[in-house]
């Protein structure tokens, strides 16, 4: 397992119920459900259909709260989050490509 992989896996593992996620994030239950319907957040589900929120989900809720505080509407927030997710993926891919290039140069 690569260093940091386990912590990344843990951060994306849904462990908090909706009521705990609401309490930890300060976001109401109905608002959490609205955010899910709008595709802003996608908690995992148990086999019985219960929502489970991860630490990553809670960080995303913090970001949504920041954007709401700036007056961005939910459609705008969806676009911003999508762009931020794409940027993070591209940065990760760029790092992997740079590492691969470095290994090839020294082989």
C-alpha positions in Angstrom: 0.0 0.0 0.0 1.3 3.4 -0.9 2.1 5.9 1.9 -1.0 8.0 2.6 -3.3 5.6 0.8 -4.9 4.3 4.0 -5.6 7.8 5.3 -7.2 8.8 2.0 -9.4 5.7 2.1 -10.4 6.5 5.7 -11.3 10.1 4.7 -13.7 8.9 2.1 -15.3 6.1 4.2 -18.8 7.0 5.3 -19.0 6.7 9.0 -21.4 9.4 10.2 -25.2 9.2 10.2 -27.1 12.1 8.8 -27.9 13.4 12.3 -24.2 13.3 13.4 -23.2 14.9 10.1 -25.8 17.7 10.6 -24.5 18.3 14.1 -20.8 18.3 13.1 -21.3 20.5 10.1 -24.0 22.8 11.4 -26.1 22.1 8.3 -29.8 21.1 8.9 -31.1 17.7 8.0 -33.4 19.0 5.2 -30.5 21.0 3.8 -28.3 17.9 3.7 -31.0 16.1 1.8 -31.4 19.1 -0.5 -27.7 19.2 -1.2 -27.8 15.5 -2.0 -30.7 15.9 -4.4 -28.8 18.7 -6.1 -25.7 16.5 -6.5 -23.6 18.7 -4.3 -22.8 15.9 -1.9 -23.1 12.1 -2.3 -23.0 10.3 1.0 -22.5 6.5 0.8 -25.5 4.3 1.6 -25.7 1.2 3.8 -27.3 -1.9 2.4 -30.5 -0.7 4.1 -30.3 2.7 2.4 -29.1 4.8 5.4 -26.9 7.7 4.5 -23.3 7.7 5.8 -21.1 10.8 5.6 -17.3 10.7 5.5 -14.7 13.2 6.7 -14.4 14.2 3.1 -18.1 14.9 2.9 -17.9 17.1 6.0 -15.0 19.1 4.4 -17.2 19.4 1.3 -20.1 20.7 3.4 -17.7 23.3 4.9 -16.8 24.4 1.4 -20.5 24.6 0.4 -21.1 26.7 3.5 -18.3 29.1 2.5 -19.8 29.5 -0.9 -23.3 30.0 0.4 -21.8 32.6 2.8 -20.4 34.4 -0.3 -23.9 34.5 -1.8 -23.3 31.9 -4.5 -26.5 30.0 -5.4 -26.7 26.2 -5.5 -26.2 26.0 -9.3 -23.1 28.1 -9.1 -21.9 26.0 -6.2 -22.3 22.9 -8.2 -20.2 24.4 -11.0 -17.5 25.6 -8.6 -17.3 22.2 -6.9 -17.1 20.5 -10.2 -14.2 22.7 -11.3 -12.4 22.3 -8.0 -12.8 18.5 -8.2 -11.5 18.5 -11.8 -8.5 20.7 -10.8 -7.6 18.4 -7.9 -7.8 15.4 -10.3 -5.6 17.1 -12.8 -3.0 18.1 -10.2 -2.9 14.5 -9.0 -2.5 13.2 -12.5 0.2 15.8 -13.2 2.2 14.7 -10.1 1.9 11.0 -11.2 3.1 11.9 -14.7 6.0 13.9 -13.4 7.0 11.0 -11.1 6.8 8.6 -14.0 8.9 10.9 -16.1 11.5 11.3 -13.4 11.7 7.5 -12.9 12.1 7.0 -16.7 14.8 9.6 -16.9 16.9 7.9 -14.2 16.4 4.3 -15.5 
